[in-house]
């Protein structure tokens, strides 16, 4: 508020009026652009999904940029919120640009205020003009304050137990603005629906992060496919297949402590493919998880590579990776950890979530 008043005082009445007009007209155009972009995105989003359904991964190793490209394309195709957001942003940019150009052609932009302000700059503003500018600046500052309080209100709603939220809620100015302006205007939209929407967004972003390995390991080598087929021979259900592959990867692959040592002491990371893990029978958690994933997919199972934190047995957690596999019989995803298979049964145990914390994209 103080900055806006000072700006108005130095600008004078005419230039401040021009600034206020620009803010109001720009705000109106932005609101109209959003109002038009929402139904546009809802209409176009299913068409984009249908159009992208024909995109298939090339039957070859992908370069780094190709991996990023196909990860984004498949994420837009398969995650509805991601697809809606991309279509909305592009649609808003196009619609807002068209509205701005149209307004400039029809109304001549802010030419009137620019000429007025131009003359104002040529001579010193009178005291009355400066006082009028300060008053207009106060109006602009009030609008800016409401925007700041609204942003803080959203943060406090999403993270009510954080130290920052407690600090904000202790402010009388914030409480007054939130209770008298933001809450009546937003109703239940922010307090009740925004946290639910945010959790949905987090889940999709987490899924997109995991999608990288699906693109990276899309092509399964023939020898791995043959080995997986031999492992699941005789299994008649998804759970039996998933369990046999879990036992095979968990007992055949050994943990590569030298790889961990190089990373922790020298910051050298030895990236390896599932083929390398299959050949050497050595790897760390992400290598176990990626090998399990390609073997399971080669046998028609739906499987994910999950990254996050795993209990280290010493009261703490460290970076870890494991899998989730979809069992069609029970119609649900179940977790499994082939890296820990030699220390116990980690195929969908009851206490799995007590020792594994999946990444959350925030």
LOBALUM-497397 format. One record per residue (C-alpha): x, y, z. Coordinates in steps of 0.02 Angstrom, whole numbers, m for minus. Example, Ala and Ser with C-alpha at 12.3 -4.5 7.8 and 13.67 -1.06 7.14 Angstrom:
<pts>
+--------+--------+--------+
!     xx !     yy !     zz !
+--------+--------+--------+
!    615 !   m225 !    390 !
!    684 !    m53 !    357 !
+--------+--------+--------+
</pts>
This chain:
<pts>
+--------+--------+--------+
!     xx !     yy !     zz !
+--------+--------+--------+
!      0 !      0 !      0 !
!    140 !    121 !     48 !
!    234 !     90 !   m114 !
!     77 !    116 !   m218 !
!     35 !    280 !   m130 !
!    213 !    344 !   m156 !
!    207 !    294 !   m339 !
!     43 !    389 !   m360 !
!    115 !    541 !   m271 !
!    264 !    549 !   m389 !
!    164 !    509 !   m546 !
!     30 !    637 !   m517 !
!   m157 !    622 !   m551 !
!   m159 !    597 !   m739 !
!    m22 !    467 !   m749 !
!    m95 !    374 !   m600 !
!   m265 !    375 !   m684 !
!   m187 !    301 !   m839 !
!   m103 !    168 !   m734 !
!   m267 !    127 !   m647 !
!   m357 !    116 !   m814 !
!   m223 !     m3 !   m881 !
!   m237 !   m115 !   m728 !
!   m427 !   m119 !   m735 !
!   m436 !   m152 !   m922 !
!   m299 !   m282 !   m912 !
!   m386 !   m368 !   m767 !
!   m551 !   m372 !   m860 !
!   m469 !   m445 !  m1016 !
!   m380 !   m576 !   m909 !
!   m543 !   m628 !   m825 !
!   m631 !   m639 !   m993 !
!   m484 !   m739 !  m1060 !
!   m495 !   m863 !   m915 !
!   m684 !   m876 !   m933 !
!   m666 !   m920 !  m1117 !
!   m513 !  m1033 !  m1094 !
!   m596 !  m1152 !   m969 !
!   m735 !  m1215 !  m1086 !
!   m612 !  m1212 !  m1231 !
!   m492 !  m1326 !  m1135 !
!   m635 !  m1441 !  m1082 !
!   m689 !  m1459 !  m1263 !
!   m516 !  m1481 !  m1336 !
!   m439 !  m1594 !  m1202 !
!   m527 !  m1757 !  m1259 !
!   m480 !  m1718 !  m1439 !
!   m297 !  m1697 !  m1390 !
!   m303 !  m1864 !  m1298 !
!   m376 !  m1948 !  m1452 !
!   m246 !  m1867 !  m1565 !
!   m102 !  m1920 !  m1451 !
!   m168 !  m2099 !  m1439 !
!    m80 !  m2135 !  m1603 !
!     90 !  m2086 !  m1534 !
!    198 !  m2241 !  m1506 !
!    373 !  m2258 !  m1437 !
!    503 !  m2297 !  m1571 !
!    571 !  m2474 !  m1569 !
!    748 !  m2416 !  m1531 !
!    852 !  m2336 !  m1394 !
!    799 !  m2157 !  m1365 !
!    913 !  m2008 !  m1344 !
!    899 !  m1900 !  m1188 !
!    792 !  m1769 !  m1275 !
!    682 !  m1903 !  m1352 !
!    654 !  m1978 !  m1180 !
!    598 !  m1808 !  m1114 !
!    487 !  m1780 !  m1265 !
!    398 !  m1947 !  m1255 !
!    381 !  m1935 !  m1066 !
!    290 !  m1769 !  m1085 !
!    184 !  m1829 !  m1231 !
!    127 !  m1988 !  m1142 !
!     96 !  m1889 !   m981 !
!    m15 !  m1765 !  m1073 !
!   m107 !  m1910 !  m1154 !
!   m137 !  m2012 !   m997 !
!   m153 !  m1884 !   m855 !
!   m313 !  m1781 !   m870 !
!   m260 !  m1636 !   m757 !
!    m93 !  m1620 !   m846 !
!   m181 !  m1622 !  m1015 !
!   m310 !  m1494 !   m960 !
!   m175 !  m1379 !   m890 !
!    m72 !  m1382 !  m1049 !
!   m224 !  m1351 !  m1161 !
!   m287 !  m1215 !  m1044 !
!   m121 !  m1121 !  m1040 !
!   m100 !  m1127 !  m1229 !
!   m283 !  m1080 !  m1255 !
!   m273 !   m937 !  m1130 !
!   m117 !   m866 !  m1213 !
!   m201 !   m868 !  m1383 !
!   m368 !   m799 !  m1322 !
!   m288 !   m665 !  m1213 !
!   m178 !   m608 !  m1357 !
!   m329 !   m596 !  m1473 !
!   m427 !   m498 !  m1343 !
!   m282 !   m378 !  m1314 !
!   m259 !   m345 !  m1499 !
!   m446 !   m323 !  m1524 !
!   m459 !   m201 !  m1378 !
!   m313 !   m100 !  m1445 !
!   m393 !    m88 !  m1618 !
!   m567 !    m45 !  m1553 !
!   m526 !     71 !  m1409 !
!   m355 !    133 !  m1460 !
!   m273 !     60 !  m1306 !
!   m225 !    187 !  m1175 !
!   m178 !    319 !  m1301 !
!   m286 !    450 !  m1215 !
!   m200 !    423 !  m1049 !
!    m29 !    409 !  m1131 !
!    m51 !    581 !  m1211 !
!   m119 !    650 !  m1049 !
!     24 !    575 !   m952 !
!    147 !    635 !  m1083 !
!     96 !    816 !  m1056 !
!    100 !    783 !   m870 !
!    282 !    731 !   m882 !
!    327 !    889 !   m977 !
!    285 !   1000 !   m828 !
!    295 !    974 !   m640 !
!    136 !    904 !   m563 !
!     40 !   1024 !   m452 !
!     10 !    984 !   m269 !
!   m172 !    945 !   m307 !
!   m120 !    826 !   m447 !
!      2 !    739 !   m333 !
!   m128 !    718 !   m196 !
!   m250 !    649 !   m325 !
!   m114 !    530 !   m383 !
!    m85 !    473 !   m204 !
!   m272 !    438 !   m187 !
!   m274 !    336 !   m347 !
!   m116 !    248 !   m287 !
!   m207 !    199 !   m129 !
!   m343 !    117 !   m234 !
!   m212 !     23 !   m334 !
!   m122 !    m24 !   m172 !
!   m283 !    m91 !    m98 !
!   m306 !   m205 !   m248 !
!   m126 !   m265 !   m232 !
!   m151 !   m299 !    m46 !
!   m304 !   m405 !    m83 !
!   m204 !   m507 !   m208 !
!    m66 !   m535 !    m79 !
!   m191 !   m586 !     56 !
!   m276 !   m704 !    m67 !
!   m108 !   m787 !   m107 !
!    m70 !   m804 !     79 !
!   m245 !   m874 !    109 !
!   m212 !  m1011 !    m19 !
!    m44 !  m1054 !     61 !
!   m120 !  m1060 !    235 !
!   m262 !  m1171 !    172 !
!   m143 !  m1294 !     90 !
!    m15 !  m1298 !    232 !
!   m112 !  m1254 !    391 !
!     14 !  m1331 !    511 !
!    172 !  m1249 !    444 !
!    267 !  m1120 !    545 !
!    244 !   m994 !    405 !
!     55 !  m1017 !    409 !
!     50 !   m988 !    597 !
!    153 !   m831 !    573 !
!     34 !   m766 !    439 !
!   m122 !   m806 !    539 !
!    m53 !   m704 !    685 !
!    m66 !   m546 !    579 !
!   m222 !   m440 !    617 !
!   m213 !   m366 !    441 !
!   m215 !   m538 !    363 !
!   m358 !   m600 !    473 !
!   m463 !   m447 !    434 !
!   m434 !   m461 !    246 !
!   m459 !   m649 !    241 !
!   m619 !   m647 !    345 !
!   m703 !   m495 !    267 !
!   m650 !   m511 !     85 !
!   m571 !   m677 !     32 !
!   m683 !   m801 !    124 !
!   m848 !   m719 !     72 !
!   m790 !   m705 !   m110 !
!   m718 !   m881 !   m124 !
!   m849 !   m973 !    m21 !
!   m799 !  m1156 !     m5 !
!   m696 !  m1156 !   m165 !
!   m527 !  m1128 !    m83 !
!   m551 !  m1202 !     91 !
!   m641 !  m1362 !     41 !
!   m600 !  m1396 !   m141 !
!   m424 !  m1328 !   m166 !
!   m337 !  m1454 !    m50 !
!   m426 !  m1598 !   m139 !
!   m376 !  m1528 !   m308 !
!   m196 !  m1502 !   m248 !
!   m183 !  m1682 !   m190 !
!   m244 !  m1740 !   m361 !
!   m113 !  m1631 !   m444 !
!     23 !  m1701 !   m330 !
!    m29 !  m1879 !   m374 !
!    m21 !  m1841 !   m559 !
!    148 !  m1754 !   m545 !
!    215 !  m1901 !   m448 !
!    149 !  m2017 !   m584 !
!    234 !  m1912 !   m717 !
!    399 !  m1923 !   m622 !
!    384 !  m2113 !   m619 !
!    333 !  m2117 !   m803 !
!    514 !  m2079 !   m849 !
!    563 !  m2260 !   m820 !
!    420 !  m2326 !   m924 !
!    485 !  m2225 !  m1072 !
!    667 !  m2263 !  m1034 !
!    637 !  m2451 !  m1025 !
!    498 !  m2466 !  m1153 !
!    595 !  m2588 !  m1263 !
!    623 !  m2755 !  m1176 !
!    772 !  m2857 !  m1241 !
!    727 !  m3030 !  m1309 !
!    836 !  m3125 !  m1186 !
!    751 !  m3040 !  m1039 !
!    580 !  m3081 !  m1112 !
!    628 !  m3264 !  m1133 !
!    696 !  m3273 !   m956 !
!    538 !  m3193 !   m885 !
!    429 !  m3315 !   m983 !
!    527 !  m3461 !   m908 !
!    509 !  m3388 !   m733 !
!    320 !  m3370 !   m741 !
!    291 !  m3537 !   m829 !
!    145 !  m3626 !   m747 !
!     76 !  m3469 !   m664 !
!   m107 !  m3440 !   m703 !
!   m143 !  m3275 !   m615 !
!    m64 !  m3103 !   m612 !
!    m20 !  m3124 !   m429 !
!     70 !  m3289 !   m462 !
!    168 !  m3212 !   m605 !
!    211 !  m3057 !   m504 !
!    265 !  m3163 !   m355 !
!    377 !  m3277 !   m459 !
!    463 !  m3130 !   m542 !
!    485 !  m3047 !   m372 !
!    568 !  m3204 !   m303 !
!    680 !  m3221 !   m457 !
!    744 !  m3041 !   m459 !
!    759 !  m3033 !   m270 !
!    866 !  m3191 !   m260 !
!    967 !  m3180 !   m421 !
!   1025 !  m2999 !   m412 !
!   1152 !  m2949 !   m279 !
!   1169 !  m2777 !   m203 !
!   1312 !  m2675 !   m278 !
!   1396 !  m2593 !   m129 !
!   1539 !  m2528 !   m237 !
!   1415 !  m2428 !   m340 !
!   1346 !  m2349 !   m182 !
!   1522 !  m2314 !   m118 !
!   1572 !  m2225 !   m279 !
!   1418 !  m2116 !   m269 !
!   1432 !  m2073 !    m84 !
!   1621 !  m2044 !    m81 !
!   1660 !  m1983 !   m258 !
!   1489 !  m1921 !   m318 !
!   1506 !  m2039 !   m466 !
!   1343 !  m2121 !   m521 !
!   1355 !  m2276 !   m631 !
!   1196 !  m2274 !   m734 !
!   1145 !  m2446 !   m795 !
!   1007 !  m2520 !   m899 !
!    900 !  m2671 !   m852 !
!   1003 !  m2770 !   m978 !
!   1162 !  m2729 !   m881 !
!   1079 !  m2780 !   m717 !
!   1017 !  m2941 !   m797 !
!   1191 !  m2982 !   m865 !
!   1296 !  m2937 !   m712 !
!   1167 !  m2985 !   m579 !
!   1225 !  m2830 !   m484 !
!   1133 !  m2669 !   m445 !
!   1057 !  m2552 !   m318 !
!    873 !  m2524 !   m279 !
!    830 !  m2429 !   m439 !
!    913 !  m2566 !   m542 !
!    814 !  m2702 !   m454 !
!    654 !  m2605 !   m483 !
!    688 !  m2569 !   m667 !
!    735 !  m2750 !   m705 !
!    579 !  m2813 !   m616 !
!    473 !  m2688 !   m714 !
!    534 !  m2740 !   m886 !
!    520 !  m2925 !   m846 !
!    343 !  m2904 !   m780 !
!    288 !  m2797 !   m928 !
!    356 !  m2925 !  m1049 !
!    231 !  m3048 !   m974 !
!     82 !  m2933 !   m988 !
!     83 !  m2861 !   m812 !
!     56 !  m2677 !   m774 !
!    196 !  m2617 !   m662 !
!    269 !  m2454 !   m599 !
!    440 !  m2401 !   m537 !
!    415 !  m2301 !   m377 !
!    548 !  m2187 !   m303 !
!    549 !  m2112 !   m130 !
!    621 !  m2151 !     41 !
!    650 !  m2319 !    125 !
!    683 !  m2357 !    308 !
!    870 !  m2384 !    337 !
!    854 !  m2490 !    496 !
!    940 !  m2357 !    600 !
!    794 !  m2243 !    639 !
!    804 !  m2144 !    478 !
!    759 !  m2149 !    294 !
!    862 !  m2143 !    136 !
!    831 !  m2134 !    m53 !
!    751 !  m2294 !   m115 !
!    655 !  m2371 !   m260 !
!    530 !  m2514 !   m274 !
!    382 !  m2570 !   m379 !
!    194 !  m2576 !   m387 !
!    106 !  m2708 !   m491 !
!    m76 !  m2715 !   m543 !
!   m168 !  m2876 !   m501 !
!   m319 !  m2897 !   m615 !
!   m397 !  m3027 !   m500 !
!   m416 !  m2904 !   m356 !
!   m416 !  m2750 !   m469 !
!   m288 !  m2656 !   m366 !
!   m106 !  m2602 !   m365 !
!      4 !  m2687 !   m235 !
!    181 !  m2638 !   m180 !
!    334 !  m2749 !   m181 !
!    518 !  m2722 !   m147 !
!    634 !  m2844 !   m237 !
!    788 !  m2760 !   m162 !
!    735 !  m2814 !     12 !
!    678 !  m2988 !    m41 !
!    828 !  m3075 !     40 !
!    786 !  m2997 !    209 !
!    605 !  m3053 !    215 !
!    442 !  m3059 !    119 !
!    415 !  m2886 !     46 !
!    281 !  m2935 !    m80 !
!    131 !  m2832 !    m24 !
!    156 !  m2848 !    165 !
!     37 !  m2758 !    281 !
!    169 !  m2641 !    352 !
!    242 !  m2590 !    183 !
!    191 !  m2407 !    197 !
!    273 !  m2394 !    368 !
!    444 !  m2420 !    291 !
!    420 !  m2346 !    116 !
!    373 !  m2165 !     78 !
!    339 !  m2127 !   m104 !
!    397 !  m1962 !   m179 !
!    271 !  m1822 !   m174 !
!    286 !  m1688 !   m307 !
!    261 !  m1522 !   m219 !
+--------+--------+--------+
</pts>
